[in-house]
């Protein structure tokens, strides 16, 4: 959305008033139990919003399998009162270093990936290693730590989600697996079936289920404040270009003959060392600490050269891509480091990005059905690669339209079969204009969520009008005339809730740990993570079927059996291996 600063601030204030009214109407226990007082003192809202206790008593003993970018985000989101990380596994020296020290390449990276030492208060890596044992392949960790851990967090490349999750559950461990649930729907069903049969909690990291902005957005829709929903638009636009691509990380020196990224790493290390020496000479100790951390991190990134040959032992493969008279050689180490780019190891834009936002759309659509999850009806999609050369297999642009049923939908009625809502989604590279977020269109209001951090509400298309909530015969409604103490109070309450928005990682881990402690055998059907196997399976079916539609340039009708863990039907045609 191209909004002026004034329009944006108006929308945020409108959303805060709506949230404040939601709290007073639907969450009175917040006020009665003094939650807002605790929030003002620095407390967390996750437990109160998502129905778990704010303390666990005895932290869960957890191992982290895969400490790359996403694994480190999950480490950074761990609350020591809920989770004690006792072991990690990653085959890359660079990822092990960052797991302990955090990512110092930017302030934003360090905020998202602070490292184990920061999370648990250890002063040195040596001290940290007294508490956290380190392994290479995840299989070695599961073999050696099976008596020392209660559960695992999986942040491995997508093609390893199912094998690692099943191996962990076969060892009796609960699992929190990063999204997408798995690379194929049959694998998702195997994971769901085994978790059920073994009495284990399996959660999947679609963290918007634990984002308070999205929870309040769903409340807003559920109360009818937007009127009748009829359209949702979502996007994830990134400015990635050849030579500047977040998915094409530098390879260590010596990886392959024509790659220049390894030499760039060496030049950057020498530059960092000079900056460190200058800071030390000038007595700028704070700057010196920053440059020392970056020197150590860059050296660790270069140290990945130690596993160039071992990458094949870890299961990664050499491959030559061909298109006409063009050829591109990809060594095994490149498949490991740039795993998102390849069909064998990744799932492309829909798995990595689109699955999150279509999950959000499903949450919004469920809200108009009283919270009941709705299965999509069909998808039409296209995918292409106009930006990047022959250095990957996945698309750099994907766009789709997915239809879901609205209340009153009836496929056998001439008018009822038209009661559908369309979700339009685009994920592109080459231009980051508009960033990422979702826009929900209702007959009475518009809801905008951006970057999982900000939410705005407007009455219809009027982006300049302040709105509050008033009661009418038809229920609560957005009111451009609402004013006075009640609206001021609502805006204040809403502002407290939305002041420091968590993206949901912390809350999803806390709730998962609480479910394990409270319901260790997963026997109580009322106590489970919000993104439990059936929900995560649905997200995977949507993303993976959209990939099929995009690559074949066709419209696909969703088969309800694809969403049933107990059915052997899948969009790809292969069958689960674990019997019901």
Protein Blocks (a to p, Z undefined) as FASTA:
>chain_A
ZZdfklmmmmmmmmmmmmmmmmmmmmmmlmmnommmmmmnopafklmmnopafbehiacd
dddehjafklmmmmmmpcfklpccfbdcdfbfklmmmmmnopakbmklmmmmnojklmno
pabfklmmmmmccdfbfklmmmmmmmmcfbdcdfbdfklmmmmmmmmmmnopacdddddf
blbfklmmmmmmmmmmnopacddfdfklmgfklmmmmmmmmnopnopafbdcdddddfbd
ehiafklccddehkamklcklmmmmmmmmmmmmmmmmmmmnopaklmmmmmmmmmmmmmm
mmmmmmmmmmmmnopacddddehjbccdddfklmmmmmmlpmklmnbjmlmmmmmmmmmm
mmmmmmmnnopacddfbdcdddddfkbccfbfbdfbdcdddddddehiafkbfklmmmcc
dddddddehiaghiaadddddfkbccddehhlaccddehjblkbccdddddfkopcddfk
bgcjklmmmmmmmmmmmmpccehlmmmmmmmmmmmmmmmnomamkbccfblfklmmmmmm
mmmmmmmmmmnopaddddfklmpmkbcbdfkopacfbdZZ
